[in-house]
Amino acid sequence: TKIKSSSNFLLSLINNVLEVARIESGKTELHEEVKNMKELHEEVVSIFQEQMKSKEITFTHSLDITHKYVLLDSTKLREILLNILSNALKYTLNGGTVDYSMKEIPSQEGNKATYRIVVLDTGIGMSKEFLANIFDEFSRERTTTESGVIGSGLGMSIVKQLVDLMNGNIEIESEKGKGTKVTINLSFKISDKEDQILKEIECDEANVKGKRIL
């Protein structure tokens, strides 16, 4: 079990180092495609539900959006969400709570949808001194290493660089012993796929108008 755990950590560390190297070399690009934000949200929730349950953590989640279909690099957005929620899971003690929400807020650009992602936990929290360096590579709060939680100190650095790559912003509020709140704002171009779907629905309604269907 120890060998397997150590191997998984080593693999994670190598992947994170490679990811940082790719980003810093300027070789990381956004590969945008039409993605359903509702499906992405549900996919992320399903990944963590059982893990939260095994730690007896109360895991709540909500989705409040108007535009489902947008152009984005879903792999990189998923990586951001997995990192943030993984931290909430790791640093929240058994019996704690984690809340994950995605809400669409007014956008400054007409052709874009802006989403506010918030992850709030009742974990061990961080000091104000450490918060100033949280996005530095290999940085870890002393209490996290003392708690025995394995980590590379690269996750938040990767998250910050990916959020910057997407022209978004991230804000972290935390207090030792009381938990952490992570807020991310990201804007994506609205896809015309949603308009096409609505037109198809209108056509279907016109074709069956006046008919009875069992």
CORVENQUI-V397979 format. One record per residue. N is the residue number from 0. PHI is phi as a letter, one per 40 degrees, with the letter a starting at -180 (NA if undefined). Layout:
BEGIN
n:N phi:PHI
n:N phi:PHI
END
This chain:
BEGIN
n:0 phi:NA
n:1 phi:c
n:2 phi:c
n:3 phi:c
n:4 phi:c
n:5 phi:c
n:6 phi:c
n:7 phi:c
n:8 phi:c
n:9 phi:c
n:10 phi:c
n:11 phi:c
n:12 phi:c
n:13 phi:c
n:14 phi:c
n:15 phi:c
n:16 phi:c
n:17 phi:c
n:18 phi:c
n:19 phi:c
n:20 phi:c
n:21 phi:c
n:22 phi:c
n:23 phi:c
n:24 phi:c
n:25 phi:g
n:26 phi:c
n:27 phi:c
n:28 phi:b
n:29 phi:c
n:30 phi:b
n:31 phi:c
n:32 phi:a
n:33 phi:c
n:34 phi:b
n:35 phi:c
n:36 phi:c
n:37 phi:c
n:38 phi:c
n:39 phi:c
n:40 phi:c
n:41 phi:c
n:42 phi:c
n:43 phi:c
n:44 phi:d
n:45 phi:c
n:46 phi:c
n:47 phi:c
n:48 phi:d
n:49 phi:c
n:50 phi:c
n:51 phi:c
n:52 phi:c
n:53 phi:c
n:54 phi:c
n:55 phi:f
n:56 phi:c
n:57 phi:c
n:58 phi:b
n:59 phi:b
n:60 phi:a
n:61 phi:a
n:62 phi:b
n:63 phi:a
n:64 phi:b
n:65 phi:c
n:66 phi:b
n:67 phi:c
n:68 phi:c
n:69 phi:b
n:70 phi:c
n:71 phi:a
n:72 phi:c
n:73 phi:c
n:74 phi:c
n:75 phi:c
n:76 phi:c
n:77 phi:c
n:78 phi:c
n:79 phi:c
n:80 phi:c
n:81 phi:c
n:82 phi:c
n:83 phi:c
n:84 phi:c
n:85 phi:c
n:86 phi:c
n:87 phi:c
n:88 phi:c
n:89 phi:c
n:90 phi:c
n:91 phi:b
n:92 phi:c
n:93 phi:d
n:94 phi:g
n:95 phi:c
n:96 phi:b
n:97 phi:b
n:98 phi:b
n:99 phi:b
n:100 phi:b
n:101 phi:b
n:102 phi:b
n:103 phi:c
n:104 phi:b
n:105 phi:d
n:106 phi:c
n:107 phi:c
n:108 phi:b
n:109 phi:c
n:110 phi:c
n:111 phi:b
n:112 phi:b
n:113 phi:b
n:114 phi:b
n:115 phi:b
n:116 phi:b
n:117 phi:b
n:118 phi:b
n:119 phi:b
n:120 phi:b
n:121 phi:b
n:122 phi:c
n:123 phi:c
n:124 phi:g
n:125 phi:b
n:126 phi:c
n:127 phi:c
n:128 phi:c
n:129 phi:c
n:130 phi:d
n:131 phi:c
n:132 phi:b
n:133 phi:c
n:134 phi:c
n:135 phi:c
n:136 phi:c
n:137 phi:g
n:138 phi:c
n:139 phi:a
n:140 phi:c
n:141 phi:d
n:142 phi:c
n:143 phi:c
n:144 phi:c
n:145 phi:c
n:146 phi:c
n:147 phi:g
n:148 phi:c
n:149 phi:c
n:150 phi:a
n:151 phi:c
n:152 phi:g
n:153 phi:b
n:154 phi:d
n:155 phi:c
n:156 phi:c
n:157 phi:c
n:158 phi:d
n:159 phi:c
n:160 phi:c
n:161 phi:c
n:162 phi:c
n:163 phi:c
n:164 phi:c
n:165 phi:c
n:166 phi:f
n:167 phi:b
n:168 phi:a
n:169 phi:b
n:170 phi:b
n:171 phi:b
n:172 phi:b
n:173 phi:a
n:174 phi:a
n:175 phi:d
n:176 phi:g
n:177 phi:b
n:178 phi:h
n:179 phi:b
n:180 phi:b
n:181 phi:b
n:182 phi:b
n:183 phi:b
n:184 phi:b
n:185 phi:b
n:186 phi:b
n:187 phi:b
n:188 phi:c
n:189 phi:c
n:190 phi:c
n:191 phi:c
n:192 phi:c
n:193 phi:c
n:194 phi:c
n:195 phi:c
n:196 phi:c
n:197 phi:c
n:198 phi:c
n:199 phi:c
n:200 phi:c
n:201 phi:c
n:202 phi:c
n:203 phi:c
n:204 phi:c
n:205 phi:c
n:206 phi:c
n:207 phi:b
n:208 phi:c
n:209 phi:g
n:210 phi:c
n:211 phi:b
n:212 phi:b
n:213 phi:c
END
